[in-house]
Amino acid sequence: MAHHLSLFDLNKAEMAYAGEKPWHGLGQQVQAGAPLETWLEQAHLNWRYKEAPVQFTDEEGLNDFPDFKVIYRSDTKARMSVVSNRYKTVQPVEMIEFFRSLVDREGFEIDTLGALKGGKRIWALARTNIEDDVLGNDRLKAYLLLITSCDGSLATTAKFVSTRVVCWNTQAIALHHERGQEVKVRHNTVFDPNAVKESMGLVGARAFDDFLGRMRHLTKVKMTDSDARSVLVDILPTPSGETQIQETRGFVKIMSLFNGAGKGSTMPGVQGTAWGLLNAVTEYTDHHVRARAQENRLDSAWFGPGADLKAKAETYLCEAF
């Protein structure tokens, strides 16, 4: 199958979810209020990363390569990566344990838990129960996202994301202006969940209020078709070859979404505003950008080029207007 979700047992996905079934019907549903251990079991993540020394053979026989180690899964023995001996993994159980105090004390609820790329990446997404309207009934909800990798492709990363209910667009919520939008723990250090929570402040309500204030400001910024085109010329990547940026698929699609094709784009305070343009960019990134599979789009929208474009659009609009 052409997606990055890890599979087991006749193409069942290593993913559990609450509520509606996502991603083409893959994953196992978990009932509201289920213990965190049930999440691990239903996501089929009740295995561990294990390590073994790297060895190689030459004409003289078997040799050790002491500076590197192999990371593999305890259940399938599948090789995940070859990394430095300094590399420290974050286990699937540690991902879910990160949220235990938040679930017990702060009322957070796990929304999805799963693995990508055969287990090389693991993520957990939790609803924070922090939400409010930008204006009218245009509601935003705040989530906390945690993801890690075992192959050096991504530091363990925690970030708040906002979801717009009318279209399920996602936008990273900056923790503080000087700290950016996420907290990263490199794999040459031990993952300390309490330190991560302290770094984030877990003042989700405060961060969300700041974010909400910026978005409400954008609803008051009037934007013509010409204004929107000028912004996109500045923020979209320069196309290769002789193609003009105004002729690229992304430019054309975003302008279409801005001009009424986007979900919720004709709502008062959205249509013809900077808030409407930001949502056109996020809807394109989250739902329309070309990708081999929905999971590739997910990876890009949260941590790759899509996330970068959304952050660039928000910063540009907030600072320029």
Buried (B, 14 or more C-beta within 10 A) or exposed (E): EEBBBBBBEEEBBBBBBBEEEBBEEBBBEBEEEBEBEBBBBBBBBBBBBBEEEBEEEEEEEEEEEEEBBBBBBEBEEEEBBBBEEEBBBBBBBBBBEBBEBBBEEBEBBBBBBBBBBBBBBBBBBBBBBBBBEBBEEBBBBBBBBBBBBBBBEBBBBBBBBBBBBBBBBBBBBBBEEEEEBBBEBEBEEEBEBEEBBEBBEBEBBEBBBBBBEBBBBBBEBEBEEEBBBEBBEEBBEEBEEEEEBEEBEBBEBBBBBBBEBBBBBEBEBBBBBBBBBBBBBBBBBBBBBEBEBBBBBBBBBBBBEBBEBBBBBBBBBBEEB
